[in-house]
Amino acid sequence: MGRLQRTWQLGKVSWHVLRSDKTLAVFPVLAAAVAVAVVVVFGALIALLGIDDTATGSALAPIGWILIVAMYVALAIGVTFFQVALAAGANERLEGRDATVGGSMGRAGRHLPAVVGWGLLQGVVSAILSALEDRGILGDLVAAIAGTAWRIATFLALPVIAIEGTGPIASLKRSSSLLKTTWGENLFGQAGFGLLGLIASLPGIALIVLGVAVVWPFAVLGVLWIVVVSVVVSAMTVIYKTALYRYATGAGVPAGFAQSDLADAFATKPARR
C-alpha cells in the first residue's frame, strides 16, 4: 500500500477514534483556554513592566524580552500538558479501552517532568524562531526552514512522551528516529490536516465576511464555526500522531476495535536486508 493511501487510512483512524469518544475534543478546548489566559496575563505584565518609553521611545525594555520568553515557555508547557493528555487518551481508545478526561490528565501528570521539559524546549525554540523572523528576509527564510525541520523531526514527540514518558532530549531523539519509518505519512499528515482545516474553515470565513458586510451576528457564527473546526482538527491531529506512532512501533490496533478496512494502516513494514 502506498504512502498516500496509508496516510488516508490513518486519517480515517483519527476520525474514527474521535467519533467513538468525543470527550477527546475536551483537551484542545482546555489547551486553548489556558493559552488565552497565559497571553492575557503576560500581555498585561508586558504592558505594565516591559515597555521602555522614556529611553528608547516605546520600545521593549530588557524585562519585556524576558517576559516574552517566559510567555512562550508558559504557553508551550500549558499546551503540551493537554496535548500529552490527549495522546494518552487516544492511545487508550486505540487499545480498545475507554478514555476519560481525568485518567488522561492523570497520565500526563505522571509524566509532568517530561511535559515541563518538553514545554521548555518547545518554548525556547519558538522564541528563537520568532526572533529570527524579525531579522528581515534572510531571517524569515532561516526561520521558515528551521521551523519546518523542527515540526517534522518532533511530529511524534507528544505520543512518545505520553506513552514512553521519556524526557525532552530522549523524546526528540526517539521522534527523529521514528521519522525514518514515517517520513511520508509525517509530511502528508502535516499538509493534509492543514488543508483540511483550511477547507473546513471556509464557511466560517464566508460568514465573517457576510457579518462585516451585512449584519454582525453572522460574524459571530463564523468565529464560532472556526473555533469548532480548530478544536476538531487539533484533536484529530494528535490522534493521528498517536496512530502513526503505533504504526511506527508495530503496536497495531486490537481486532474488532477499528473497521476492517483500517487494518492495513497498521501493518508493519517488512525489514530491509
ZADO-1210 file (C-alpha; in nm, 4 decimals, padded with zeros to 6 digits):
<atoms>
<atom x="00.0000" y="00.0000" z="00.0000" code="MET" pos="1"/>
<atom x="00.1348" y="00.3404" z="-00.0974" code="GLY" pos="2"/>
<atom x="00.2144" y="00.6154" z="00.1476" code="ARG" pos="3"/>
<atom x="-00.0757" y="00.8313" z="00.0340" code="LEU" pos="4"/>
<atom x="-00.3266" y="00.5522" z="00.0846" code="GLN" pos="5"/>
<atom x="-00.1773" y="00.4588" z="00.4221" code="ARG" pos="6"/>
<atom x="-00.1920" y="00.8240" z="00.5298" code="THR" pos="7"/>
<atom x="-00.5573" y="00.8364" z="00.4275" code="TRP" pos="8"/>
<atom x="-00.6250" y="00.5231" z="00.6332" code="GLN" pos="9"/>
<atom x="-00.4508" y="00.6709" z="00.9358" code="LEU" pos="10"/>
<atom x="-00.6601" y="00.9833" z="00.8942" code="GLY" pos="11"/>
<atom x="-00.9706" y="00.7644" z="00.8971" code="LYS" pos="12"/>
<atom x="-00.8448" y="00.6058" z="01.2188" code="VAL" pos="13"/>
<atom x="-00.8148" y="00.9539" z="01.3721" code="SER" pos="14"/>
<atom x="-01.1702" y="01.0434" z="01.2758" code="TRP" pos="15"/>
<atom x="-01.2989" y="00.7036" z="01.3930" code="HIS" pos="16"/>
<atom x="-01.1345" y="00.7457" z="01.7339" code="VAL" pos="17"/>
<atom x="-01.2688" y="01.0988" z="01.7771" code="LEU" pos="18"/>
<atom x="-01.6200" y="00.9883" z="01.6815" code="ARG" pos="19"/>
<atom x="-01.6020" y="00.6932" z="01.9209" code="SER" pos="20"/>
<atom x="-01.5032" y="00.9146" z="02.2138" code="ASP" pos="21"/>
<atom x="-01.5946" y="01.2814" z="02.1735" code="LYS" pos="22"/>
<atom x="-01.4528" y="01.3607" z="02.5186" code="THR" pos="23"/>
<atom x="-01.1117" y="01.3692" z="02.3498" code="LEU" pos="24"/>
<atom x="-01.2152" y="01.7021" z="02.1975" code="ALA" pos="25"/>
<atom x="-01.2171" y="01.8468" z="02.5513" code="VAL" pos="26"/>
<atom x="-00.8388" y="01.8685" z="02.5607" code="PHE" pos="27"/>
<atom x="-00.7933" y="02.1172" z="02.2731" code="PRO" pos="28"/>
<atom x="-01.0595" y="02.3358" z="02.4388" code="VAL" pos="29"/>
<atom x="-00.8708" y="02.3274" z="02.7687" code="LEU" pos="30"/>
<atom x="-00.5424" y="02.3978" z="02.5896" code="ALA" pos="31"/>
<atom x="-00.6974" y="02.6959" z="02.4119" code="ALA" pos="32"/>
<atom x="-00.8396" y="02.8309" z="02.7384" code="ALA" pos="33"/>
<atom x="-00.5009" y="02.8043" z="02.9092" code="VAL" pos="34"/>
<atom x="-00.3315" y="02.9703" z="02.6105" code="ALA" pos="35"/>
<atom x="-00.5733" y="03.2653" z="02.6224" code="VAL" pos="36"/>
<atom x="-00.5216" y="03.3043" z="02.9979" code="ALA" pos="37"/>
<atom x="-00.1418" y="03.2994" z="02.9604" code="VAL" pos="38"/>
<atom x="-00.1475" y="03.5570" z="02.6802" code="VAL" pos="39"/>
<atom x="-00.3774" y="03.7874" z="02.8788" code="VAL" pos="40"/>
<atom x="-00.1679" y="03.7665" z="03.1960" code="VAL" pos="41"/>
<atom x="00.1691" y="03.8111" z="03.0276" code="PHE" pos="42"/>
<atom x="00.0306" y="04.0741" z="02.7926" code="GLY" pos="43"/>
<atom x="-00.0749" y="04.2791" z="03.0941" code="ALA" pos="44"/>
<atom x="00.2651" y="04.2295" z="03.2599" code="LEU" pos="45"/>
<atom x="00.4478" y="04.3363" z="02.9433" code="ILE" pos="46"/>
<atom x="00.2273" y="04.6437" z="02.9125" code="ALA" pos="47"/>
<atom x="00.2921" y="04.7385" z="03.2757" code="LEU" pos="48"/>
<atom x="00.6582" y="04.6451" z="03.3154" code="LEU" pos="49"/>
<atom x="00.8121" y="04.5711" z="02.9771" code="GLY" pos="50"/>
<atom x="00.7731" y="04.8981" z="02.7860" code="ILE" pos="51"/>
<atom x="01.0628" y="05.1427" z="02.7985" code="ASP" pos="52"/>
<atom x="00.9012" y="05.4589" z="02.6637" code="ASP" pos="53"/>
<atom x="01.1480" y="05.7007" z="02.8240" code="THR" pos="54"/>
<atom x="01.4821" y="05.5786" z="02.6960" code="ALA" pos="55"/>
<atom x="01.4045" y="05.4244" z="02.3599" code="THR" pos="56"/>
<atom x="01.0654" y="05.5579" z="02.2620" code="GLY" pos="57"/>
<atom x="00.8063" y="05.2922" z="02.3424" code="SER" pos="58"/>
<atom x="01.0437" y="05.0012" z="02.2794" code="ALA" pos="59"/>
<atom x="01.0643" y="04.6814" z="02.4770" code="LEU" pos="60"/>
<atom x="01.2801" y="04.7019" z="02.7876" code="ALA" pos="61"/>
<atom x="01.5039" y="04.4042" z="02.8808" code="PRO" pos="62"/>
<atom x="01.2381" y="04.2838" z="03.1258" code="ILE" pos="63"/>
<atom x="00.9923" y="04.2914" z="02.8355" code="GLY" pos="64"/>
<atom x="01.2006" y="04.0457" z="02.6348" code="TRP" pos="65"/>
<atom x="01.2317" y="03.8231" z="02.9418" code="ILE" pos="66"/>
<atom x="00.8541" y="03.8295" z="02.9840" code="LEU" pos="67"/>
<atom x="00.8049" y="03.7390" z="02.6180" code="ILE" pos="68"/>
<atom x="01.0325" y="03.4356" z="02.6506" code="VAL" pos="69"/>
<atom x="00.8541" y="03.3410" z="02.9734" code="ALA" pos="70"/>
<atom x="00.5197" y="03.3707" z="02.7933" code="MET" pos="71"/>
<atom x="00.6366" y="03.1384" z="02.5147" code="TYR" pos="72"/>
<atom x="00.7565" y="02.8849" z="02.7714" code="VAL" pos="73"/>
<atom x="00.4351" y="02.9059" z="02.9773" code="ALA" pos="74"/>
<atom x="00.2277" y="02.8674" z="02.6615" code="LEU" pos="75"/>
<atom x="00.4304" y="02.5678" z="02.5496" code="ALA" pos="76"/>
<atom x="00.4096" y="02.3930" z="02.8886" code="ILE" pos="77"/>
<atom x="00.0341" y="02.4501" z="02.9234" code="GLY" pos="78"/>
<atom x="-00.0490" y="02.3414" z="02.5693" code="VAL" pos="79"/>
<atom x="00.1921" y="02.0452" z="02.5860" code="THR" pos="80"/>
<atom x="00.0246" y="01.9131" z="02.9021" code="PHE" pos="81"/>
<atom x="-00.3182" y="01.8886" z="02.7408" code="PHE" pos="82"/>
<atom x="-00.1755" y="01.7570" z="02.4138" code="GLN" pos="83"/>
<atom x="00.0051" y="01.4799" z="02.6023" code="VAL" pos="84"/>
<atom x="-00.3200" y="01.4066" z="02.7887" code="ALA" pos="85"/>
<atom x="-00.4994" y="01.3842" z="02.4535" code="LEU" pos="86"/>
<atom x="-00.2330" y="01.1490" z="02.3152" code="ALA" pos="87"/>
<atom x="-00.2682" y="00.9307" z="02.6267" code="ALA" pos="88"/>
<atom x="-00.6459" y="00.9214" z="02.5858" code="GLY" pos="89"/>
<atom x="-00.6179" y="00.8451" z="02.2149" code="ALA" pos="90"/>
<atom x="-00.3833" y="00.5575" z="02.2909" code="ASN" pos="91"/>
<atom x="-00.6357" y="00.4192" z="02.5388" code="GLU" pos="92"/>
<atom x="-00.9041" y="00.4243" z="02.2700" code="ARG" pos="93"/>
<atom x="-00.6702" y="00.2640" z="02.0163" code="LEU" pos="94"/>
<atom x="-00.6105" y="-00.0106" z="02.2718" code="GLU" pos="95"/>
<atom x="-00.9871" y="-00.0656" z="02.2909" code="GLY" pos="96"/>
<atom x="-01.0317" y="00.0868" z="02.6362" code="ARG" pos="97"/>
<atom x="-01.2454" y="00.3814" z="02.7404" code="ASP" pos="98"/>
<atom x="-01.0595" y="00.7092" z="02.7749" code="ALA" pos="99"/>
<atom x="-01.1565" y="00.9580" z="03.0445" code="THR" pos="100"/>
<atom x="-01.0545" y="01.3198" z="03.0914" code="VAL" pos="101"/>
<atom x="-00.9371" y="01.2557" z="03.4463" code="GLY" pos="102"/>
<atom x="-00.7441" y="00.9407" z="03.3592" code="GLY" pos="103"/>
<atom x="-00.5739" y="01.1008" z="03.0597" code="SER" pos="104"/>
<atom x="-00.4781" y="01.4090" z="03.2595" code="MET" pos="105"/>
<atom x="-00.3536" y="01.1823" z="03.5358" code="GLY" pos="106"/>
<atom x="-00.1226" y="01.0054" z="03.2925" code="ARG" pos="107"/>
<atom x="00.0074" y="01.3402" z="03.1686" code="ALA" pos="108"/>
<atom x="00.0553" y="01.4434" z="03.5307" code="GLY" pos="109"/>
<atom x="00.2655" y="01.1333" z="03.5989" code="ARG" pos="110"/>
<atom x="00.4935" y="01.2448" z="03.3162" code="HIS" pos="111"/>
<atom x="00.4948" y="01.6064" z="03.4357" code="LEU" pos="112"/>
<atom x="00.8771" y="01.6442" z="03.4426" code="PRO" pos="113"/>
<atom x="00.8897" y="01.5294" z="03.0789" code="ALA" pos="114"/>
<atom x="00.5970" y="01.7591" z="02.9912" code="VAL" pos="115"/>
<atom x="00.7642" y="02.0584" z="03.1552" code="VAL" pos="116"/>
<atom x="01.0982" y="01.9763" z="02.9951" code="GLY" pos="117"/>
<atom x="00.9418" y="01.9474" z="02.6518" code="TRP" pos="118"/>
<atom x="00.7454" y="02.2665" z="02.7084" code="GLY" pos="119"/>
<atom x="01.0664" y="02.4493" z="02.7994" code="LEU" pos="120"/>
<atom x="01.2432" y="02.3188" z="02.4905" code="LEU" pos="121"/>
<atom x="00.9466" y="02.3977" z="02.2650" code="GLN" pos="122"/>
<atom x="00.9085" y="02.7452" z="02.4168" code="GLY" pos="123"/>
<atom x="01.2749" y="02.8346" z="02.3710" code="VAL" pos="124"/>
<atom x="01.2728" y="02.7108" z="02.0104" code="VAL" pos="125"/>
<atom x="00.9535" y="02.9089" z="01.9383" code="SER" pos="126"/>
<atom x="01.1067" y="03.2237" z="02.0894" code="ALA" pos="127"/>
<atom x="01.4242" y="03.1821" z="01.8793" code="ILE" pos="128"/>
<atom x="01.2244" y="03.1287" z="01.5597" code="LEU" pos="129"/>
<atom x="01.0111" y="03.4321" z="01.6392" code="SER" pos="130"/>
<atom x="01.3241" y="03.6428" z="01.6950" code="ALA" pos="131"/>
<atom x="01.4665" y="03.5254" z="01.3616" code="LEU" pos="132"/>
<atom x="01.1501" y="03.6359" z="01.1828" code="GLU" pos="133"/>
<atom x="01.2209" y="03.9931" z="01.2915" code="ASP" pos="134"/>
<atom x="01.5588" y="03.9945" z="01.1122" code="ARG" pos="135"/>
<atom x="01.4409" y="04.0716" z="00.7620" code="GLY" pos="136"/>
<atom x="01.4006" y="03.8483" z="00.4584" code="ILE" pos="137"/>
<atom x="01.7001" y="03.6284" z="00.5407" code="LEU" pos="138"/>
<atom x="01.5733" y="03.5807" z="00.8936" code="GLY" pos="139"/>
<atom x="01.2292" y="03.4864" z="00.7629" code="ASP" pos="140"/>
<atom x="01.3859" y="03.2304" z="00.5280" code="LEU" pos="141"/>
<atom x="01.6010" y="03.0737" z="00.8004" code="VAL" pos="142"/>
<atom x="01.3072" y="03.0683" z="01.0430" code="ALA" pos="143"/>
<atom x="01.0832" y="02.9019" z="00.7823" code="ALA" pos="144"/>
<atom x="01.3384" y="02.6301" z="00.7019" code="ILE" pos="145"/>
<atom x="01.4314" y="02.5683" z="01.0651" code="ALA" pos="146"/>
<atom x="01.0675" y="02.5722" z="01.1747" code="GLY" pos="147"/>
<atom x="00.9676" y="02.3176" z="00.9107" code="THR" pos="148"/>
<atom x="01.2572" y="02.0886" z="01.0036" code="ALA" pos="149"/>
<atom x="01.1663" y="02.1183" z="01.3711" code="TRP" pos="150"/>
<atom x="00.7989" y="02.0323" z="01.3115" code="ARG" pos="151"/>
<atom x="00.8909" y="01.7290" z="01.1027" code="ILE" pos="152"/>
<atom x="01.1510" y="01.5962" z="01.3473" code="ALA" pos="153"/>
<atom x="00.9240" y="01.6437" z="01.6510" code="THR" pos="154"/>
<atom x="00.5997" y="01.5236" z="01.4908" code="PHE" pos="155"/>
<atom x="00.5800" y="01.2125" z="01.7119" code="LEU" pos="156"/>
<atom x="00.7209" y="01.3668" z="02.0307" code="ALA" pos="157"/>
<atom x="00.3807" y="01.4012" z="02.2008" code="LEU" pos="158"/>
<atom x="00.2825" y="01.0311" z="02.1834" code="PRO" pos="159"/>
<atom x="00.6397" y="00.9387" z="02.2769" code="VAL" pos="160"/>
<atom x="00.6086" y="01.1453" z="02.5953" code="ILE" pos="161"/>
<atom x="00.2552" y="01.0217" z="02.6667" code="ALA" pos="162"/>
<atom x="00.3326" y="00.6518" z="02.6173" code="ILE" pos="163"/>
<atom x="00.7028" y="00.6152" z="02.6949" code="GLU" pos="164"/>
<atom x="00.7370" y="00.9020" z="02.9441" code="GLY" pos="165"/>
<atom x="01.0846" y="00.9996" z="02.8251" code="THR" pos="166"/>
<atom x="01.2447" y="01.3403" z="02.8800" code="GLY" pos="167"/>
<atom x="01.2709" y="01.6153" z="02.6189" code="PRO" pos="168"/>
<atom x="01.6052" y="01.5156" z="02.4648" code="ILE" pos="169"/>
<atom x="01.5223" y="01.1438" z="02.4607" code="ALA" pos="170"/>
<atom x="01.1783" y="01.2195" z="02.3152" code="SER" pos="171"/>
<atom x="01.3362" y="01.4359" z="02.0452" code="LEU" pos="172"/>
<atom x="01.5793" y="01.1578" z="01.9546" code="LYS" pos="173"/>
<atom x="01.3029" y="00.8974" z="01.9602" code="ARG" pos="174"/>
<atom x="01.0738" y="01.1073" z="01.7399" code="SER" pos="175"/>
<atom x="01.3598" y="01.1710" z="01.4986" code="SER" pos="176"/>
<atom x="01.4469" y="00.8015" z="01.4801" code="SER" pos="177"/>
<atom x="01.0833" y="00.7099" z="01.4044" code="LEU" pos="178"/>
<atom x="01.0906" y="00.9682" z="01.1266" code="LEU" pos="179"/>
<atom x="01.2689" y="00.7165" z="00.9030" code="LYS" pos="180"/>
<atom x="00.9686" y="00.4849" z="00.9284" code="THR" pos="181"/>
<atom x="00.7004" y="00.7526" z="00.8993" code="THR" pos="182"/>
<atom x="00.8613" y="01.0086" z="00.6677" code="TRP" pos="183"/>
<atom x="00.5902" y="01.0096" z="00.4005" code="GLY" pos="184"/>
<atom x="00.3000" y="00.9853" z="00.6440" code="GLU" pos="185"/>
<atom x="00.4553" y="01.2629" z="00.8532" code="ASN" pos="186"/>
<atom x="00.4700" y="01.5045" z="00.5603" code="LEU" pos="187"/>
<atom x="00.1331" y="01.4043" z="00.4171" code="PHE" pos="188"/>
<atom x="-00.0245" y="01.4252" z="00.7618" code="GLY" pos="189"/>
<atom x="00.1004" y="01.7762" z="00.8320" code="GLN" pos="190"/>
<atom x="-00.0039" y="01.9038" z="00.4908" code="ALA" pos="191"/>
<atom x="-00.3295" y="01.7089" z="00.4886" code="GLY" pos="192"/>
<atom x="-00.4603" y="01.8293" z="00.8240" code="PHE" pos="193"/>
<atom x="-00.3563" y="02.1845" z="00.7420" code="GLY" pos="194"/>
<atom x="-00.5509" y="02.1669" z="00.4165" code="LEU" pos="195"/>
<atom x="-00.8451" y="02.0022" z="00.5913" code="LEU" pos="196"/>
<atom x="-00.8556" y="02.2806" z="00.8495" code="GLY" pos="197"/>
<atom x="-00.8414" y="02.5464" z="00.5791" code="LEU" pos="198"/>
<atom x="-01.1212" y="02.3911" z="00.3729" code="ILE" pos="199"/>
<atom x="-01.3410" y="02.3306" z="00.6773" code="ALA" pos="200"/>
<atom x="-01.2880" y="02.6927" z="00.7873" code="SER" pos="201"/>
<atom x="-01.4095" y="02.8416" z="00.4570" code="LEU" pos="202"/>
<atom x="-01.7784" y="02.8544" z="00.5627" code="PRO" pos="203"/>
<atom x="-01.6752" y="03.0366" z="00.8796" code="GLY" pos="204"/>
<atom x="-01.4681" y="03.2853" z="00.6809" code="ILE" pos="205"/>
<atom x="-01.7648" y="03.3418" z="00.4488" code="ALA" pos="206"/>
<atom x="-01.9916" y="03.4050" z="00.7485" code="LEU" pos="207"/>
<atom x="-01.7431" y="03.6566" z="00.8904" code="ILE" pos="208"/>
<atom x="-01.7307" y="03.8427" z="00.5594" code="VAL" pos="209"/>
<atom x="-02.1109" y="03.8364" z="00.5454" code="LEU" pos="210"/>
<atom x="-02.1285" y="03.9660" z="00.9011" code="GLY" pos="211"/>
<atom x="-01.8967" y="04.2569" z="00.8251" code="VAL" pos="212"/>
<atom x="-02.0870" y="04.3439" z="00.5090" code="ALA" pos="213"/>
<atom x="-02.4461" y="04.2825" z="00.6239" code="VAL" pos="214"/>
<atom x="-02.5169" y="04.2145" z="00.9922" code="VAL" pos="215"/>
<atom x="-02.2767" y="04.1277" z="01.2771" code="TRP" pos="216"/>
<atom x="-02.4426" y="03.8046" z="01.4109" code="PRO" pos="217"/>
<atom x="-02.3158" y="03.6250" z="01.1008" code="PHE" pos="218"/>
<atom x="-01.9608" y="03.7197" z="01.2016" code="ALA" pos="219"/>
<atom x="-02.0157" y="03.5707" z="01.5483" code="VAL" pos="220"/>
<atom x="-02.1389" y="03.2471" z="01.3923" code="LEU" pos="221"/>
<atom x="-01.8357" y="03.2475" z="01.1645" code="GLY" pos="222"/>
<atom x="-01.5953" y="03.2829" z="01.4558" code="VAL" pos="223"/>
<atom x="-01.7714" y="03.0015" z="01.6445" code="LEU" pos="224"/>
<atom x="-01.7523" y="02.7823" z="01.3334" code="TRP" pos="225"/>
<atom x="-01.3768" y="02.8375" z="01.3020" code="ILE" pos="226"/>
<atom x="-01.3278" y="02.7666" z="01.6731" code="VAL" pos="227"/>
<atom x="-01.5135" y="02.4352" z="01.6437" code="VAL" pos="228"/>
<atom x="-01.3141" y="02.3428" z="01.3331" code="VAL" pos="229"/>
<atom x="-00.9883" y="02.4262" z="01.5123" code="SER" pos="230"/>
<atom x="-01.0841" y="02.2065" z="01.8086" code="VAL" pos="231"/>
<atom x="-01.1785" y="01.9106" z="01.5891" code="VAL" pos="232"/>
<atom x="-00.8732" y="01.9356" z="01.3619" code="VAL" pos="233"/>
<atom x="-00.6413" y="01.9815" z="01.6607" code="SER" pos="234"/>
<atom x="-00.7837" y="01.6701" z="01.8271" code="ALA" pos="235"/>
<atom x="-00.7621" y="01.4687" z="01.5050" code="MET" pos="236"/>
<atom x="-00.4008" y="01.5791" z="01.4524" code="THR" pos="237"/>
<atom x="-00.2851" y="01.4493" z="01.7920" code="VAL" pos="238"/>
<atom x="-00.4870" y="01.1292" z="01.7437" code="ILE" pos="239"/>
<atom x="-00.3208" y="01.0889" z="01.4038" code="TYR" pos="240"/>
<atom x="00.0216" y="01.1316" z="01.5622" code="LYS" pos="241"/>
<atom x="-00.0634" y="00.8642" z="01.8179" code="THR" pos="242"/>
<atom x="-00.1900" y="00.6268" z="01.5483" code="ALA" pos="243"/>
<atom x="00.1210" y="00.6947" z="01.3418" code="LEU" pos="244"/>
<atom x="00.3407" y="00.6292" z="01.6463" code="TYR" pos="245"/>
<atom x="00.1672" y="00.2941" z="01.6951" code="ARG" pos="246"/>
<atom x="00.2189" y="00.2112" z="01.3278" code="TYR" pos="247"/>
<atom x="00.5887" y="00.3000" z="01.3515" code="ALA" pos="248"/>
<atom x="00.6415" y="00.0912" z="01.6647" code="THR" pos="249"/>
<atom x="00.4333" y="-00.2045" z="01.5403" code="GLY" pos="250"/>
<atom x="00.1767" y="-00.1736" z="01.8201" code="ALA" pos="251"/>
<atom x="-00.1233" y="-00.2011" z="01.5881" code="GLY" pos="252"/>
<atom x="-00.4905" y="-00.1964" z="01.6876" code="VAL" pos="253"/>
<atom x="-00.6738" y="-00.4849" z="01.8584" code="PRO" pos="254"/>
<atom x="-00.9008" y="-00.6823" z="01.6262" code="ALA" pos="255"/>
<atom x="-01.2610" y="-00.5694" z="01.6359" code="GLY" pos="256"/>
<atom x="-01.1988" y="-00.2151" z="01.7523" code="PHE" pos="257"/>
<atom x="-01.1365" y="-00.0369" z="01.4250" code="ALA" pos="258"/>
<atom x="-01.3133" y="-00.1005" z="01.0983" code="GLN" pos="259"/>
<atom x="-01.1688" y="-00.3890" z="00.8994" code="SER" pos="260"/>
<atom x="-01.0562" y="-00.1641" z="00.6170" code="ASP" pos="261"/>
<atom x="-00.8266" y="00.0203" z="00.8603" code="LEU" pos="262"/>
<atom x="-00.6168" y="-00.2834" z="00.9409" code="ALA" pos="263"/>
<atom x="-00.3635" y="-00.2219" z="00.6626" code="ASP" pos="264"/>
<atom x="-00.2847" y="00.1194" z="00.8094" code="ALA" pos="265"/>
<atom x="-00.1114" y="-00.0569" z="01.0964" code="PHE" pos="266"/>
<atom x="00.0724" y="-00.3262" z="00.9030" code="ALA" pos="267"/>
<atom x="00.4375" y="-00.3242" z="00.9983" code="THR" pos="268"/>
<atom x="00.6884" y="-00.2579" z="00.7245" code="LYS" pos="269"/>
<atom x="00.8973" y="-00.5535" z="00.6071" code="PRO" pos="270"/>
<atom x="01.2553" y="-00.5414" z="00.7227" code="ALA" pos="271"/>
<atom x="01.5135" y="-00.4416" z="00.4649" code="ARG" pos="272"/>
<atom x="01.8143" y="-00.6568" z="00.4015" code="ARG" pos="273"/>
</atoms>
